[in-house]
Amino acid sequence: MEKIQHTTVPTNGINMHIASIGNGPVVLFLHGFPELWYSWRHQLLSLSSLGYRCIAPDLRGFGDTDAPSSPSSYTPFQIVGDLVGLLDHLGIDQVFLVGHDWGAVMAWYFCLFRPDRIKALVNMSVAFRPRSPSRKPVESLRALFGDDYYICRFQEPGEIEEEFSHAGTARIIKAFLTSRNSRPPCIPKGRFGGSSDTPITLPPWLSEEDVNYFASKFENKGFVGGLNYYRAMDLTWELTAPWTRVQIKVPVKFIVGDLDITYCTPGVKDYIHNGGFKRDVPYLQEVVVMEDTAHFINQEKPKEISTHIYDFIKKF
């Protein structure tokens, strides 16, 4: 880990922290919520040892990267703009792109907006979903799952932050990363993180040291930046209207765990396996469903994920 270099790069009006290691073709890793560059620690070491230059930023709003306060600063236009600016600053023309969770969502948009900068994409957990022209996403989720659905709970500024603060940052990190419940996450008010009297047991792939690293950064930065991705969902829907029914035109490998809440959401398995995904992502080459694996797949199964990434990108 001490071989990983940490630098700050000015891009798109913010300062972005990046972790990087290695030399060779560039692999750009995009993390999710509530995560950091650190989520890719295993892949950075593995892929760099195989001859790649690996770069993992703290995305806008996270870790040691700047966090504008307004949710309107967290649409894919700003996030992809940050990443294009990062590559331009580093003098990099094209990358292999790897995403997970919100990083996967932004990776889809990166490929939608600037396919010229992407050699190939390995995306995890969140499949591409075409824009519905008829209903905003938060309204759709509320109709499907109710007001207690976690994305709906995240919409009101300050409300969930107060609950996170009450539960404690480390407990919130543990609650997210260790969850293996594949049902749609619905959390009644005041119940996020469960009872503080009940300890959360860590799995073998997650140490107290790992939790403390995440927690220290979120203690310092707060959760607002990460929550703003959810709060910008309806604005993103409005702004991306010109891209309705536009396909993803880069080579893609998609990986998901069979216990992932995103995979178990009603309609997703049918979309992935029965033609919809391939229709919208015509250069989709592989879909991998990993057994007995939950949402934080790149940390839970680090060796397998590193191998899946390498086996795909080495073909290009």
N, C-alpha and C positions, 0 to 999 in steps of 0.2 A: 504493500500500500504506500510505503514511503517513496516509491519510484514515481507515483502519480504526481504530475505537476499541476499547480493551481495558479490561474491567472485571471485577471479581470479585463474584459474587452468592452470598449464603448460601441454600442450598436443601437440604432433606431431611437435615440434619445434616452437610453438607459445604460447602466453599467451592468454587464452580465459576467457572472463568475462561471468559469469552465474548469473542469478537470480533464487532463489529457495525458496520454502515454503512448509511446510507440512511434514507429515510422512506417510509411507505406500508404496504400490506398486508405482513404478516410472513411471511418464509420462514425456516424453521428447518432448518439443515443438520447432519446427524449423520455423523461420520467413522467409519472402521474402524481396523484394526490392520495394521501399526504406524504409525499416523497421528495427526493432530492437527487442530485447526481449520484449520490452514494448508493442508490438502488441498483446501479449498474457496476458496482465495485468488482464483482466477480467477472463480468464480461469484459471490463476494461483490461484486466490482467490477462485473461485467457486469449482474447482476440489480438492484443498487442504482441503476445508471445508467438503468434502465428503470422506476423508480418503486416499488421494493420496499424494505422494511426487512429487511435480511439479518442473521441471527444464527447464528454457528457456535461452539458451545461446545467446549472440550476436555472430552470425556466423563469420567466418573468413572474414575480410575486413570491418566489421561493428562495430559501437559503440565503446565500450571499449575493444574490442578484437583486436589483432594485425592485420595489413593489409599489407601483402607482396605486392610489387609493380608490379610484373610481372603477366600478365594474365595466364601464364602457371602454376601458383600456385593455380588456382581456379577450377581444374577439380574435379569431384566427388571423385576421389581417395584421394585428400587432405582433402576435406570437410568431407567425411565419416571417413577418418583416424583421423581427429580432434575429431570427436564424439566418435569413439571407444576408443581413448585415454582418453577422458573425462570420459567415463563410467568406464574404467579400473582404473583411478586415484581415482574415488569415490567408487570403489569396488562394482559396480553394474553389474550384469550379464545380465539381460534382462529388457527391457522397453516396455511400450506402447508408440508408436511413433505417433506424430501429426505434420502434415506439411501443409504449405500454400505457394503458389507461388513458388519462388526458393526453399523454405524449403520443399515444396511438391516434387519438382524435386529431391532434394537430399534425401528425404525420400524413394522415389522409388529406387534410387541407393543403399541406405543403405540396403533395403530389398533384392535387387538383389545380393549384395556382401556378406552380413552378416545376413541372415535370422535367424541364431541361436541366435542373440541378440534381436530379436523383437518378443514380444508376439502377438501384433496386431497393425494395422495401421489405423488411421483416417486421410485421406488426403483431402485437399481442393483445389479447383479451377483448378489445373493442373492434368489432367488425365494422366495415364501412356501411353506413346506412344512408340511402338517398334522401334528399330533402323532401319532406311532405309539403306540397304547395298550399294545403288547405288549413293546417292547424299548427300553432306554435308548439315547440317541444314541451315546455313546462305544463301548458294546458293539457297536452296529450297524456303526459305522465300522471298528472293529477286525476284525470278521468280514469286512467287504468288502475292506479294503485292507491289513490286517496291522498289526503293532506299530510299524512305522516310519512309518506315515501321520502327517503333521505334527500333526494334532489329538491323536492318541494320544501322540505324543512330548511334547506340551505339558502332559500331565496331571500328571506328577510334579514337585512344587514343588522348585525349585532346580536341576534337572537341565539343562533347556534354557537357563536363565539363565547357567549356567556356560559352556555352549558359545557363547552369544552374547557373553559377556565375552571369551572366548578369541579369537573371530573379530574383535571390535571393533565398536562400535556403528555407525559409518558404513558399514562393509562389510555389516552385517546389513540396514540400511536400503536400501542399493543392491541387495542380493540380492533382497529382497522386491519393491521397486518396479519393477525392470527385468526381472523374470522374464516370459518369453513361452512357457514350457513349459505346454501345456494338459493334460498328464497329471496324474493324482492325485499330489500332492507327497509322496513318501516319502523320508525322510532318515535313513540309518543313523547310529547314535550317533557323535558326533565329526565329522560331515561337514557340519554346517549352515554355509551361506555359501561352501562350496567351499574350494579351496586358497587360502591368503592370498598365494601366489606369483602367482596369476592375477588381473590387474587386471579390474575390472568396468567396462565402457564404458557411459557414460551416454547415453541417447537424447536427441534434441533438446529434448524437453519437460521434461527434468529437469536442473537445473544443480547444480554443486557447492555453490552457495549454498543451494539448496533442501535438499540432503542434509544440509548442515551445520546448518541450522535444526532439522530433525527430530532429527538426532543429538545436538545440544546439549540438547534437552529430554529425550530418552531417557537420555542420560548422567546427567542430574540426577535424573530420576524413577525410572529403571530400567524394565524391561519387565514387572515382576510384575503391575502393575495391568491391563495389556492382556491378559496371559496368563490372568489370573483369569476373564475372560469365557469362555475355553475350559474352565477348571476348574470353572465353575459350570453347565456344560451338563446334566449328569445331575441336579443339584439343580433346575434350571429345569424339566426334564422332570417331576419329581415334583410340583412346586408348581403347574404349569399344567394338571394333570389336569382341573380343572373346565372348562377351555376346549377340551377335545377336541371336534373337529368344529364349532367355532364359526367362522363365516365372517368375512372382512374386509369391512366394509360402508362403505367410503369410496371415492371415485373414485380410480383408480390408473393410472399410466403406468409401465411397467417397461422398463428399458434394460440391455442386457448386451452385452459384446464376444464375438465368435465364438471368440476364443482364451482366454476366461476359464476358469480351472480349475473354477469353480462351474457354468458352462454345459456344460462337457465331462464333468462327473461322470455316471457311468452312470445313466440314467433321467430326468435333468433335462430334456433337450430334449423327450422324449416328454410329460413332465408339463406343460411350458410350452405346447407347441403342439398337443396332442391332447386338450384338454378338462379336464384335472385342475386346472390353474391357474385357469381361468375358473369352475370349479365352486366352488373355495374362496374366490375373490376375484371375486364376481359383478359388481362394478362396475369390473372391469378394462377399460379403454378402449383402451389401446395397448400393444403389445409391440414394442420396437425392438431388433434384433440388428445391432450395428455391426461391419462387416467389418474384418478385420486389426487387431483391437483386443483388448488383454488386460485384466487384472483392474482396474488402477487407472485406470479409464475417465475419471473426472472430471478427472484430471491429464493423461492422455495425449491426450484430445480435448476440451480445455476449451471452445473456441468452440462446437463441436457440442453438447456437453452443456448449456451455458448456453442455447442456442437451443431444445433439446428441452424444458428446464424451462419456459422462458418461453412457448413455444407451447402448452403444456398448462395452466399455471396462469392464463394471461390469459383463459381461457374461463369462469372462475368469478367 
